[in-house]
C-alpha cells in the first residue's frame, strides 16, 4: 500500500528512465505538497541543468512519459516547469481502505530488520534525576518504541553512573550512618540529600576524605565487603529510578541497566589493544589516542585520554569498551547515544578511534542523538531559585497537580479515580510531548501553561481530539448508528483527511531512520487539525444519509486509531474522555 509520495516517486523515476535514459532512473522527482494541487513534481529544473535544456520542455517530456492514469488526474505544467498533480479520489479511497484493513495501519516492514542499540537516560547512582535527564529519557524511549513497532530489534542500554571516585565517599558515609538508618533511606526518597551530606564530609578534609580515597581503591580491587555495600547503594538508587520511570511511563527495566561498572573488567584490555595496535601512545604520562582531524585551539592534535597518568580510567575508556561490546557482543547494526550536545566532540573522537581500531565497522552506524537544554523563562538552563538543578520528580508532580486543578474545575462530574487518571495522562503527556515536539538538538523553554494548553501543538490538544472522536462513537452507539465496514472518501473534506491519514506510515519510517520524534509530533498535530476541519465541514451524526454517515464514522475511527498509535510511539496516553 504505497503512500502517495512513494507511489509517485516510483512512477516518475520510471518516466525519467524512459525519456532520458536509464542513468536517470534514480533521479529525485522532488515531490512536494502544493497549494495549487495535491502535490507538485519539481524535477524539471534539476534535470535541465544535467541535460542542458529548458525546464518547461523537459516537463512536457516527463508528462508524456509518466504513467499516472490510475493514480492521478491529467497533469498540468505550471510556471517554468512544475508539474501539478491532483490524485484521483477513488485511488485515495482505495489506499485509505487498505490502511484501514491493515493491522499495522500502513506501517512498512523493513526489508532487513536492524539490531539497534539505544543508550539513553543514564542517571547517576545516589544522585537525584534532574530536569536534564528528562530529554535523554523520553527521546530515547520514543525512539525505542518507534523502532520496535517498525519491526527492528531494539536493545536498550541504561548506562548509569555506578562506578568511580564518588563511591568511596558514598560507601564511607553509608557505613557511618548505618545501612538501616533513616538517612540511608534517603537513597530511595531524596538521593541528593544523601550525596550532599557525604560530599560535605569529604570536603571538610579530615580523615573521612582519606578513608573515602582508600575505599575507592579497595572497591576497585574487588573487596567483597565494599562490593556488597556498593551493590546496596545501586539497589536503593534503582528503586528511585523506577519511581521516575513509572511516573514517566517509559519502558526501561532492570534488565536494561548497563552502567559503567559493566565494563570495568575490560578497560585494561581496551587500553592494551589500542596500544598494541599503535593507535594509543603515552603522552605526558597518560595513554592517549590522537584521532586524525581533531586539533585544539593551539592547532596541536587533541588527545583522547584512555588511561590517566595515575593509572585510572575515564569516560573515553568506558565508551570505547562499550562500543566494542555493542558491536561484537550485542550484534548492533546501529547504535544511538542519546546524550547532551556538550558531549559532541567526545563522541566524535570515540567513534573515530573505534573505527580506526576496527571495533566500529563502516557498515555499523553510530549516531550521537544530540540533546539540547531545558531552559527557564530567563533563557538560562532551568534551575531552582537557589541555583541547583531542578528535581525531575518535583517537576512531574507539579505538572500533574496543575492538570488536576483544571480537571477538577471542568469535570466535577467525573469520579475521583477518573479525574486522577486524566490528570496523570495530561500532566505527564504534556511534559513529554513538549519535549518531543522540539527538535532534539534544540533548546526549549519549560512552560507548564503552554504544555497543558488545549490549543496549539500540545499533547492535550491531541488527547482532546482523540476524546472527541470517542465521544462521537459513544453517541453513535447510543443512537444505534454503526460505522461502515470501510471508510468513505468522496467529498473534499473526507478526501483531505484521508490524504493526511496516508502519511502515517512514511512519517514513522522517517522518524525511525533519522531518530527524530519531533517529525511524528508535527504529523499528529496536522492530523488532528485535519480532523477538526473535516468534522466542521462534514458533520457525522447529523448526516441523514445512512451510507454517508457510516462511511464518515469509519473514517473518524481510523483517525482515532492512528492518533492513539502515534501518541503511544511517543509514550503519551490518550484518555477516554477529557
PEDASUL-V258636 format. One record per pair of residues at least 24 apart in sequence whose ideal C-beta (glycine too) atoms are under 6 Angstrom apart, sorted by the first residue. I is the first residue (numbers start at 1). J is the second residue. Records with the same first field share a line. If there is no record, write none. Layout:
I: J + J
//
This chain:
1: 98 + 106
3: 502 + 505 + 506
5: 31
11: 66 + 68
12: 66
15: 62 + 65 + 66
18: 65
19: 61 + 65
36: 84
37: 84 + 85 + 86
38: 85 + 86 + 87
39: 85
40: 82 + 84
41: 83
42: 82
44: 81
55: 80 + 81
56: 81
59: 83
89: 495
92: 489 + 495 + 498
93: 489
95: 502
96: 487 + 489 + 498
97: 486
100: 487 + 558
105: 562
106: 504 + 505
107: 505 + 508
108: 505 + 509
109: 151
110: 151
113: 151 + 152
114: 152 + 333 + 334
115: 153 + 331 + 332 + 333
116: 147 + 152 + 154 + 334
117: 155 + 157 + 326 + 330 + 332 + 335
118: 143 + 144 + 156 + 336
119: 157 + 159 + 337
120: 338
121: 158 + 252
122: 159 + 160
123: 160
124: 161
125: 162 + 233 + 234 + 237
126: 170 + 187 + 191 + 195 + 233 + 237
127: 191 + 195
128: 191 + 192 + 391
129: 244 + 392
130: 389 + 390 + 392
131: 374 + 382 + 390 + 392 + 395
133: 392
134: 392
135: 371 + 435
136: 338 + 371
137: 250
138: 432 + 435
139: 338 + 440
140: 338
141: 250 + 251 + 571
142: 436 + 517 + 570 + 571
143: 515
145: 569
146: 511 + 512 + 569
147: 512
150: 512
155: 330
156: 256
157: 258
158: 252 + 256 + 257
159: 258
160: 259
162: 234 + 259 + 260 + 261
163: 260 + 261
165: 216
167: 230
168: 212 + 213 + 215 + 216
169: 198 + 202 + 212
170: 198 + 233
171: 215 + 229
172: 211 + 212 + 215
173: 198
187: 236
188: 236 + 239 + 240
191: 240
247: 396
249: 571
260: 318
263: 318 + 321 + 322
266: 321
267: 313 + 317 + 321
270: 317 + 320 + 321
271: 306 + 307
279: 356 + 357
285: 309
289: 353
291: 349 + 352 + 353
294: 349
304: 349 + 353
319: 350
320: 350 + 354
323: 354 + 359 + 360
324: 359
327: 364
334: 365
335: 366
336: 367 + 369 + 515
337: 368
338: 369
340: 371
341: 370 + 372 + 441
369: 440 + 515
370: 441
371: 440
372: 441 + 442 + 443
373: 443
374: 446
375: 443 + 445
382: 446
399: 427 + 431 + 448
400: 424 + 427
402: 448
403: 427 + 452
422: 575
425: 573 + 575
426: 460
429: 459 + 572
430: 459 + 460
432: 571 + 572
433: 459 + 572
436: 517 + 521 + 570
437: 518 + 521
439: 518
457: 525
459: 572
462: 524 + 528
463: 574 + 575
464: 578
465: 528 + 531
466: 560 + 563 + 564 + 574
467: 577 + 578
469: 556 + 560
472: 540
476: 553
483: 550 + 553 + 554 + 557
484: 550 + 551 + 554
487: 551 + 554 + 555 + 558
488: 551 + 552
491: 538
493: 534 + 537 + 538
497: 530 + 534
500: 527 + 530
504: 562
520: 566
524: 566
531: 559
//
